[in-house]
Amino acid sequence: QVQLVESGGGLVQPGGSLRLSCVASRSIFSLYAMGWYRQAPGKQRELVAVFITGGNTNYADSVKGRFTLSRDNAKNTVYLQMNSLKAEDTAIYYCNARRVVDTIDYWGQGTQVTVSS
């Protein structure tokens, strides 16, 4: 079992920045693919950014060049730096850990990001 705790969401103006954090309950990076998803009102949950094999990252086209995924292995923490935020980035952001061996997903509770003037 893995517990994920997100933080860092909030209200920001268009063009602003936020950094989301996701702390895992134990060291899991070697066995899990970590990433972020989001779900806007009335829409399906979608991938934002994820670590893939070899430590590389995959981003949704809508956030490329604006969002950056990073991690701190010593702190069991994954970060999502979000710059140049737009109104359409408004959503609940969820941290995800997918166990590589069987693709079982673990989710955090979500953190709200609202981009509005």
C-alpha positions in Angstrom: 0.0 0.0 0.0 1.2 3.5 -0.9 -0.1 6.7 0.5 0.3 9.9 -1.5 -0.2 13.4 -0.1 -0.4 16.4 -2.4 0.0 20.0 -1.5 0.6 23.4 -3.2 -2.7 24.1 -4.9 -4.5 27.4 -4.7 -5.8 30.4 -6.5 -3.5 32.2 -8.9 -3.9 34.8 -11.6 -3.4 33.9 -15.3 0.3 34.0 -16.1 1.2 33.0 -12.6 3.0 30.0 -11.2 2.4 27.3 -8.6 4.4 24.3 -7.5 2.6 21.1 -6.5 4.2 18.6 -4.2 3.4 14.9 -3.7 5.0 13.0 -0.9 4.9 9.2 -0.9 4.7 7.2 2.3 7.8 5.3 1.4 10.5 5.0 -1.2 8.8 3.8 -4.3 10.5 5.4 -7.3 12.2 2.3 -8.4 9.0 0.2 -8.5 6.4 2.8 -9.5 5.9 5.3 -12.3 5.0 8.7 -10.7 3.1 11.5 -12.3 0.3 14.0 -12.2 -3.2 13.9 -13.6 -6.0 16.5 -13.5 -9.7 16.6 -13.7 -11.7 19.7 -14.6 -15.4 20.0 -13.9 -17.4 18.0 -16.3 -14.4 16.4 -17.9 -12.5 13.1 -17.6 -9.3 12.8 -15.7 -6.3 13.4 -18.0 -2.6 12.9 -17.9 -0.5 16.0 -17.2 3.0 14.7 -16.8 4.6 11.4 -15.8 8.0 9.8 -15.4 8.6 7.0 -17.8 11.3 4.5 -18.2 14.9 5.7 -17.9 13.9 8.7 -15.9 12.4 10.5 -18.9 9.2 12.5 -18.7 6.1 12.6 -20.8 3.9 15.7 -20.9 0.4 16.5 -22.2 0.7 18.7 -25.3 -1.3 21.4 -23.5 1.3 21.9 -20.8 4.6 21.3 -22.7 7.0 24.2 -22.2 5.0 25.5 -19.2 5.0 22.6 -16.7 8.1 20.8 -15.3 8.0 17.5 -13.5 10.8 16.7 -11.1 11.5 14.6 -8.0 13.6 14.3 -4.9 14.4 10.7 -4.2 15.7 11.4 -0.7 12.4 13.0 0.2 10.1 10.6 -1.7 8.6 13.6 -3.3 7.5 14.5 -6.8 7.0 18.1 -7.9 5.0 19.8 -10.6 6.2 23.3 -11.4 3.5 25.1 -13.3 4.3 28.4 -15.0 2.4 30.7 -17.3 -0.9 29.3 -15.9 -4.0 29.6 -18.0 -7.7 29.5 -17.0 -8.0 26.2 -18.7 -5.5 24.7 -16.3 -8.1 25.0 -13.6 -8.8 21.5 -12.2 -8.2 19.2 -9.3 -4.7 17.8 -9.6 -4.0 14.3 -8.5 -0.7 12.6 -7.8 -0.5 9.1 -9.2 1.8 6.1 -8.5 1.5 3.2 -10.9 3.1 0.0 -9.9 5.2 -1.1 -12.8 4.9 -4.9 -12.3 1.1 -5.0 -12.5 0.0 -1.4 -13.3 -2.0 -1.0 -10.1 -2.7 2.7 -9.5 -2.5 4.6 -6.2 -3.9 8.1 -6.0 -3.6 11.1 -3.7 -6.6 13.0 -2.5 -6.2 15.8 -5.0 -5.4 19.5 -4.7 -7.4 22.2 -6.3 -5.8 24.6 -8.7 -7.8 27.6 -9.8 -6.5 30.1 -12.4 -8.7 33.2 -12.4 -8.4 37.0 -12.4 
